[in-house]
Amino acid sequence: MKLLAARKGIENASAGQIRSRILTEYKDVNSGEVYDVYDSGDGIAYEVETLYGEGPFPLKKLQRSAEKRPRVRVVLDPFCASLHLEEVMDLRRELMSGGKEGGKVF
C-alpha cells in the first residue's frame, strides 16, 4: 500500500486518507468480484499473485484475470516473476497485441 501511495503522489497524506483511497479486499458492488487492492481515486483494481500452488500452468490464472477484468492490474512478486520471466513476457506481449481487451500484467 505504501508503494502504491508513493506512485500516486499521496505518500505524505495521513494514514486515514491513504486507507480511504486505497482499499484492500475491496468488493465491487456491480460485479461482486473481490480485488486484493483497489484505488478508488482512479478506479483501478490490483490483483497480487504469487502463482504458488497453481499447478503445471500457473500463468493460466494470470491470463484469465487479465482478460476477464479490463481495469485490473496484475502484480507479481519479484521472485515469482523471475521464475516465470519468459512466460510472463510472452503473455504480456500477447495481451498487449491484437487489440485484446483486458487488464495489464506488470
PELIN-V559478 format. One line per field, one symbol per residue. ss: DSSP state (a for helix, b for strand, c for the rest). psi: psi as a letter, one per 30 degrees, with the letter a starting at -180 (. if undefined). burial: 1 if it has 9 or more other C-alpha atoms within 8 Angstrom, else 0. A space follows every 10 residues. Layout:
BEGIN
ss = ???
psi = ???
burial = ???
END
This chain:
BEGIN
ss = caaaaaaccc ccccaaaaaa abbbbbbccc cccbbbbbbc cccbbbbbbc ccccccccaa aaaaaaaacc cbbbbbcaaa aaacaaaaaa aaaaaacccc cccbbc
psi = eeeeeeffgg fglleeeeff ejklhkjkfe ffkkkekkjf eggkkkkjkf gkggafiffe eeeeeeefjf hkkkkkleee eeegeeeeee eeeeeflggk klakk.
burial = 0000110001 1000000100 1110110100 0000111111 0001111110 0000000110 0110111011 1111111001 1000000100 1100110000 011110
END
